[in-house]
Amino acid sequence: MVVDNIDKQVWHLISDVPYVSKPAAIVSAVFNVILPGFGTVIAACMGSENVSKTQLTIALIQFLTSYVLIGWIWSIYWGYLLVMKAMDQQSQTMRAPMGG
């Protein structure tokens, strides 16, 4: 199987979670466990000044496929990625050298 640039672009779109603050990431992750896709909608709306249509589409797919457990598992994984990205960003901010 050959992986080309289009495959890489699609993978990037479906695996790149938006950066949100740590509390927002935790809330989104909890909502993703309770109601698949809802936490992804929260993260999509809080990620930046523009709402990501890709993230909203992923949330819809998570919700619609949750009855066969695929969307629910994907939603939980997405919540995990949100929290890990927020914690990684926070640790990088704390390690940044102070100007002086």
Secondary structure, 3 states (H helix, E strand, C coil): CCCCHHHHHHHHHHHCCCCCCHHHHHHHHHHHHHCCCHHHHHHHHHCCCCCCHHHHHHHHHHHHCHHHCHHHHHHHHHHHHHHHHHHHHHHHHHHCCCCC
